[in-house]
């Protein structure tokens, strides 16, 4: 995200809104509320607290993502970075990590996308409430951005 936000490219995406991203992107419209949870296999002990998670051997988090920023801010040292949500799910099922910090809204879909059954995982905890927004890089012309914001507000 950091690299895309600094290049002269017009990109539209759905992202978790964070203070860091507010300085990098223009936000068009809110889509959903969310929070993070620790995804584990049902055959494992669920993670029920941040302190318990810190004691695990390794936790997957999206590289340079809002989940990464959240865990680093909480003092986590046992992080194993993944490229995208499905990367964390793959590592979990492969036994490379003990848990993955996941979006409560999207974790089931991440598991489905790698060909696994979402019934085989659980997501516990309710950490770092955030919002998903449609966002654009700062290179989108202001007039275009205002039209998009106006159109989005009409369909809300």
C-alpha positions as CSV (number, residue, x, y, z in Angstrom):
1,X,0.0,0.0,0.0
2,X,2.8,2.4,0.8
3,X,4.4,2.1,-2.6
4,X,1.1,2.5,-4.5
5,X,0.0,5.5,-2.4
6,X,3.2,7.4,-3.4
7,X,3.3,6.8,-7.1
8,X,1.5,8.9,-9.7
9,X,-1.1,6.3,-10.4
10,X,-4.9,6.4,-10.0
11,X,-5.9,3.4,-8.1
12,X,-9.3,2.6,-6.4
13,X,-9.5,0.0,-3.7
14,X,-11.4,-1.1,-0.6
15,X,-9.1,-0.5,2.4
16,X,-9.3,-0.5,6.2
17,X,-9.2,3.2,7.1
18,X,-6.2,4.0,9.4
19,X,-4.5,7.2,10.4
20,X,-1.5,6.3,8.3
21,X,-3.7,5.8,5.2
22,X,-5.6,9.0,5.8
23,X,-2.4,10.8,4.9
24,X,-1.8,8.7,1.8
25,X,-5.3,8.2,0.2
26,X,-8.5,10.1,-0.4
27,X,-11.6,8.3,1.0
28,X,-14.7,8.2,-1.1
29,X,-17.3,6.3,0.9
30,X,-17.6,3.9,3.9
31,X,-18.7,0.4,3.1
32,X,-18.6,-1.6,6.4
33,X,-17.5,-1.7,10.0
34,X,-15.1,-4.4,11.1
35,X,-12.6,-5.5,13.7
36,X,-9.7,-8.0,13.9
37,X,-9.8,-11.4,15.4
38,X,-7.2,-14.2,15.8
39,X,-8.0,-17.0,13.3
40,X,-6.9,-20.4,14.4
41,X,-7.7,-23.9,13.3
42,X,-10.5,-25.5,15.4
43,X,-8.1,-28.3,16.3
44,X,-6.0,-25.7,18.2
45,X,-6.6,-23.8,21.3
46,X,-8.3,-20.4,20.4
47,X,-6.5,-17.2,21.2
48,X,-8.5,-15.2,23.7
49,X,-6.3,-12.2,24.5
50,X,-3.5,-10.1,23.1
51,X,-1.2,-11.4,25.8
52,X,-1.9,-15.0,24.9
53,X,-1.2,-14.1,21.3
54,X,2.1,-12.6,22.2
55,X,3.2,-15.9,23.8
56,X,2.6,-17.8,20.5
57,X,5.6,-18.8,18.4
58,X,4.3,-16.9,15.3
59,X,1.3,-14.9,14.1
60,X,0.6,-14.0,10.5
61,X,-0.3,-10.4,9.6
62,X,-0.5,-8.6,6.3
63,X,2.8,-7.1,5.3
64,X,2.6,-3.2,5.5
65,X,-1.2,-3.5,6.2
66,X,-3.3,-2.0,8.9
67,X,-3.2,-5.4,10.8
68,X,0.6,-5.2,10.8
69,X,0.5,-1.7,12.1
70,X,-1.9,-2.7,14.9
71,X,0.2,-5.6,16.1
72,X,3.4,-3.6,16.0
73,X,1.8,-0.8,18.0
74,X,0.7,-3.5,20.6
75,X,4.4,-4.6,20.9
76,X,4.2,-7.9,19.1
77,X,7.6,-9.4,18.1
78,X,6.4,-12.8,16.9
79,X,5.1,-11.7,13.5
80,X,5.3,-13.6,10.2
81,X,4.3,-11.3,7.4
82,X,2.0,-12.5,4.5
83,X,1.1,-10.9,1.2
84,X,-2.7,-10.5,1.6
85,X,-5.4,-12.2,3.6
86,X,-5.1,-15.5,1.8
87,X,-1.4,-15.7,2.6
88,X,-2.1,-15.8,6.3
89,X,-4.8,-18.5,5.8
90,X,-2.4,-20.6,3.8
91,X,0.3,-20.4,6.4
92,X,-2.2,-21.3,9.1
93,X,-3.4,-24.4,7.3
94,X,0.3,-25.4,6.5
95,X,1.2,-25.2,10.2
96,X,3.7,-22.4,9.6
97,X,2.0,-20.0,12.0
98,X,-0.1,-20.6,15.2
99,X,-2.6,-17.9,14.3
100,X,-3.4,-15.2,11.8
101,X,-4.7,-11.8,12.6
102,X,-7.7,-11.5,10.4
103,X,-10.7,-9.3,9.5
104,X,-13.9,-10.6,11.1
105,X,-15.7,-9.6,7.9
106,X,-13.5,-11.4,5.4
107,X,-11.7,-14.3,7.2
108,X,-14.2,-16.9,6.0
109,X,-13.8,-15.8,2.4
110,X,-9.9,-15.9,2.7
111,X,-10.2,-19.6,3.8
112,X,-12.6,-20.4,0.9
113,X,-10.2,-18.7,-1.6
114,X,-7.5,-21.2,-0.7
115,X,-9.8,-24.2,-1.1
116,X,-10.4,-24.9,2.5
117,X,-13.6,-25.2,4.6
118,X,-14.3,-22.1,6.8
119,X,-15.9,-24.5,9.3
120,X,-12.3,-25.7,10.1
121,X,-11.3,-22.3,11.6
122,X,-12.6,-20.0,14.3
123,X,-11.9,-16.3,14.8
124,X,-11.8,-15.1,18.4
125,X,-11.4,-11.7,20.0
126,X,-12.6,-8.3,18.9
127,X,-9.6,-6.0,18.4
128,X,-9.0,-2.6,16.8
129,X,-12.4,-1.6,15.4
130,X,-12.1,0.0,12.0
131,X,-14.0,0.8,8.8
132,X,-13.7,-0.3,5.2
133,X,-13.8,2.4,2.7
134,X,-13.5,2.9,-1.0
135,X,-10.3,4.9,-1.4
136,X,-8.3,6.5,-4.2
137,X,-4.7,7.5,-4.6
138,X,-4.0,11.2,-4.3
139,X,-3.3,11.4,-8.0
140,X,-7.0,11.2,-8.8
141,X,-8.1,14.7,-9.9
142,X,-10.1,16.6,-7.3
143,X,-13.0,17.1,-9.6
144,X,-13.2,13.4,-10.3
145,X,-12.9,12.6,-6.6
146,X,-15.8,15.0,-5.8
147,X,-18.0,13.4,-8.4
148,X,-17.3,9.9,-7.0
149,X,-18.0,11.1,-3.4
150,X,-21.3,12.7,-4.6
151,X,-22.3,9.5,-6.5
152,X,-21.5,7.4,-3.5
153,X,-23.5,9.5,-1.1
154,X,-26.5,9.2,-3.4
155,X,-26.5,5.4,-3.2
156,X,-25.9,5.2,0.6
